[in-house]
Amino acid sequence: MKVVVDTNIVVSSYIVQNGKPARVLNYWKNKAFDLVVSEPLLVEYEEVLKYTRIRKRHLMTDKEIAKLIEDFREFAILIEPSMTLTIISDDPDDNRVLECAEEGGAEYIISGDPDILDLKEYKGIQILSPSTFLLVLKEI
């Protein structure tokens, strides 16, 4: 099963290490699903993890953040989207998640972002909160 996780899930997983977003990523680390990423998503993960207000909560250095991004590059499925979508107009960066999911053949997008969650699905790709996705994983 291929899954794309939104930036808010990645960031939250490093802020609250026993929260649901962290549990989602732990399932990936334990090979319960394949994570699909794109360079635009990795750039966003890194940028947001470096925000001062976020860094104060996860306490990672630039070097640790860079290592984390390299781990995503190495252990996830890295795709290169060939399209630019404009489905979500309130936050155009949210479209990078949809592009990655479509081009990467993902079955699920995991997000905490209401603009993405409100879609519920995109071209057959289910869009779920971390809580709902954890229930899906328990059924497998």
C-alpha positions as CSV (number, residue, x, y, z in Angstrom):
1,M,0.0,0.0,0.0
2,K,1.3,3.4,-1.0
3,V,0.7,6.4,1.2
4,V,1.6,10.2,1.1
5,V,1.8,12.0,4.4
6,D,1.2,15.8,4.5
7,T,3.8,18.1,6.1
8,N,1.7,18.6,9.2
9,I,1.8,14.9,9.9
10,V,5.6,14.8,9.6
11,V,6.1,17.9,11.7
12,S,3.6,16.8,14.4
13,S,5.3,13.4,14.6
14,Y,8.5,15.1,15.8
15,I,6.8,17.4,18.2
16,V,4.6,14.8,20.0
17,Q,6.5,11.6,19.7
18,N,3.8,9.4,21.1
19,G,0.9,11.1,19.1
20,K,-1.1,9.6,16.3
21,P,1.1,11.2,13.5
22,A,4.2,9.7,15.1
23,R,2.4,6.3,15.2
24,V,1.6,6.6,11.5
25,L,5.3,7.2,10.7
26,N,6.3,4.4,13.0
27,Y,4.1,2.0,11.0
28,W,6.0,3.1,7.9
29,K,9.3,2.6,9.6
30,N,8.1,-0.9,10.4
31,K,7.3,-1.5,6.8
32,A,3.4,-1.6,7.2
33,F,3.1,0.6,4.1
34,D,5.3,2.4,1.4
35,L,5.7,6.1,1.9
36,V,5.6,8.1,-1.3
37,V,7.4,11.5,-1.4
38,S,8.4,14.1,-3.9
39,E,11.2,16.7,-3.9
40,P,8.6,19.6,-3.4
41,L,7.2,17.8,-0.3
42,L,10.7,17.1,1.1
43,V,11.6,20.8,0.7
44,E,8.4,21.7,2.5
45,Y,9.0,19.2,5.3
46,E,12.5,20.7,5.8
47,E,11.3,24.3,5.6
48,V,8.6,23.8,8.2
49,L,10.8,21.8,10.6
50,K,13.2,24.8,10.5
51,Y,10.5,27.4,11.5
52,T,11.7,29.0,14.7
53,R,8.4,28.3,16.5
54,I,8.5,24.6,15.4
55,R,12.2,24.1,16.2
56,K,11.5,25.3,19.8
57,R,9.2,22.3,20.1
58,H,11.2,19.5,18.5
59,L,14.7,20.8,19.4
60,M,16.4,19.3,16.3
61,T,19.5,21.0,14.8
62,D,19.9,21.8,11.1
63,K,22.1,18.7,10.8
64,E,19.5,16.4,12.4
65,I,16.8,17.9,10.1
66,A,19.0,17.4,7.1
67,K,19.6,13.7,8.1
68,L,15.9,13.2,8.6
69,I,15.2,14.5,5.0
70,E,17.9,12.3,3.6
71,D,16.3,9.3,5.4
72,F,13.0,10.1,3.7
73,R,14.9,10.3,0.3
74,E,16.6,7.0,1.0
75,F,13.8,4.9,2.5
76,A,10.6,6.3,0.9
77,I,9.6,6.1,-2.8
78,L,10.8,9.3,-4.3
79,I,8.8,10.4,-7.4
80,E,9.0,13.4,-9.6
81,P,5.6,14.9,-10.4
82,S,5.1,15.9,-14.0
83,M,2.0,17.9,-13.4
84,T,0.9,21.0,-11.6
85,L,-2.5,20.9,-10.0
86,T,-4.7,23.7,-8.8
87,I,-7.4,21.8,-7.0
88,I,-7.0,23.6,-3.7
89,S,-7.0,27.3,-4.1
90,D,-6.9,28.4,-0.4
91,D,-3.3,27.0,0.0
92,P,-1.7,26.2,-3.3
93,D,1.1,24.3,-1.6
94,D,-1.5,21.7,-0.6
95,N,-1.7,20.7,-4.3
96,R,1.9,19.3,-4.0
97,V,0.4,16.5,-1.8
98,L,-2.2,15.7,-4.4
99,E,0.4,15.7,-7.2
100,C,2.7,13.4,-5.3
101,A,-0.2,11.0,-4.5
102,E,-1.5,10.9,-8.1
103,E,1.9,10.5,-9.7
104,G,3.1,8.0,-7.1
105,G,0.0,5.8,-7.3
106,A,-0.9,6.3,-3.7
107,E,-4.0,4.7,-2.2
108,Y,-4.1,7.1,0.8
109,I,-3.2,10.7,1.8
110,I,-2.8,11.3,5.5
111,S,-3.3,14.9,6.6
112,G,-4.5,17.0,9.4
113,D,-5.2,20.0,7.1
114,P,-8.9,20.8,6.7
115,D,-8.4,22.0,3.1
116,I,-7.1,18.5,2.1
117,L,-9.3,16.5,4.4
118,D,-12.5,18.2,3.1
119,L,-11.8,16.6,-0.3
120,K,-12.3,13.1,1.3
121,E,-10.9,11.5,-1.8
122,Y,-9.1,12.6,-5.0
123,K,-9.2,10.4,-8.1
124,G,-9.8,7.3,-5.9
125,I,-7.1,8.2,-3.4
126,Q,-8.7,8.2,0.1
127,I,-7.8,11.2,2.2
128,L,-7.8,10.4,5.9
129,S,-6.9,11.8,9.3
130,P,-4.1,10.0,11.2
131,S,-6.8,8.5,13.6
132,T,-8.8,7.1,10.7
133,F,-5.7,5.8,9.0
134,L,-4.5,4.0,12.2
135,L,-7.9,2.2,12.2
136,V,-7.3,1.1,8.6
137,L,-3.9,-0.2,9.5
138,K,-5.4,-2.3,12.3
139,E,-7.7,-4.0,9.8
140,I,-4.8,-5.2,7.7
